[in-house]
């Protein structure tokens, strides 16, 4: 039988929740892992999770990050995570279901 029980390997990560008002903290957190010219405003995310390129007042702010693995969008409420695999973006709901603050 090839069915087995698996458990997540406990791992600690550092992370910051992205909000536009915390721009300086986010840039400090990213440090050399994301060049300033690799951070772009891309617009906002709708209820279905799609990121739109135009600016819309009152909508959540999103950025496009150019990381070693390629481009990824981070929108307000998402977490930018630094772990064993480098930097990646996790939605707020997913992050809270996986990690707890230590």
Beta strands, then each sheet from edge to edge (+ up, - down):
strand 1: 14-17
strand 2: 39-45
strand 3: 51-52
strand 4: 62-67
strand 5: 70-75
strand 6: 79-83
strand 7: 86-90
sheet 1: 1+ 6- 7+
sheet 2: 3+ 2- 4+ 5-
end
